[in-house]
Amino acid sequence: MSSDLIKHISDASFEADVLNANLPVLVDFWAEWCGPCKMIAPALDALAGELNGQVLITKMNVDDNRDVPARFGIRGIPTLMIFKGGDLAATKVGALNKAQLTDFIKSNL
């Protein structure tokens, strides 16, 4: 169960939720069947609370949404992308532990 602070986004909501956001946005591209995606979920839940107001953490299911992942060349999941001011600022592919996730996010705020 993901945190109430994590927003589930779609192809249709991507522009409003990510590109037009007032805060930096972390997008977690994931799928239900992806083991590493499930491994990072608790750390993302915790960080959504710890970094609330500094970054918006979102999730996009790549099985349900094809357009945005294709647009950004998502080939492996989990892929984490940070957007600032509507622009892609940073990308990480693969599972990260909480410390690595924290460093990735904070170094790109």
N, C-alpha and C positions, 0 to 999 in steps of 0.2 A: 504494500500500500504506500503510495507516494504522499509526500507532504502536501498540505493544502497550499503551500507557498510555491509549489512547482506547477507551472501552467502547461497544459497539454495543448499543443498548437497543431495546425493543419496547413495544407497548401493554401487554402482559402484565407486563413488568418495570418499567414506569415508576414505579409507587408505591414499590417497594423500592429501585430504583436512583437515583431522583431525589428524590422527596418525603420518603423516610426516610433520606437520606444524612447522614452526619456532617459532610461538607464542603459548601461551596457547589458547585453543579453547573451547568456550561454545557451546554446541549443544542443541538446543531447539527441543525436539521431540514433534510434534504437529499434529493436523488434522484440516481440514477445518470446521468440524461440532462442534469442541470443544470450548465452550463458554469461559472457563478460559484461553485457549490458545490465543483467540482473545483479552482478557483483558490485558495480559502481553505484547502483541505485541508493543504498543506505547512506553512502557518503554524500551524494548529491542532496538527499533529503536533509541531512544535517547542515550542509553548507547553505541550503536555501534559507534556513533559520538564522544561521550565524552571520550571513552576508546580506540579510534582508535590508533593502534600502540602498544597497551598493550595486547589486547586480540582480537581474531577473533570470531565474533558472527555468528553462523550458524543455519540453521533450516532444520530439516528433517521431511517430511510428512510421518507419520507412515502408512497411507493408501496406499501410492505409493511405500513404501520401507519396506519390511518385514524382511530382513535378519539381518540388524544391530540392530533394536529394539529387535528382538528375542535374538540375541547374548548377549545383555546387560540386558535382563530380563525386558524390559519396560512393565509395567502392567497398569499404569495410566498416563494420560497426562494432562497438560504439565509435562514432565520430563526434567529437565535441568541437563546436565552433563558437567563437566569441565575436559578436557584432557590436560596434560602437558607432553611433551616429549614422546608422544605416549601412555601414561598410564592414566587411569581414576583416577582423583584426588579428585573429589567431585560430589555428586548427591543431587538434591532437587526435590521433587515431589509436584506439585500443584502450584497454582497461587501465585505470590509474588508481592508486590508493588515495586515501583522503588527503594526505600531506601533499602528494603530487597534484591532485585536483586543486587544492587550496593555492599552491604556488602558481599553477597555470592561470587560475582566475585572477588572483591578486596582481600578478605581474602584467596583466592585460587590462586592468581597470583604468 
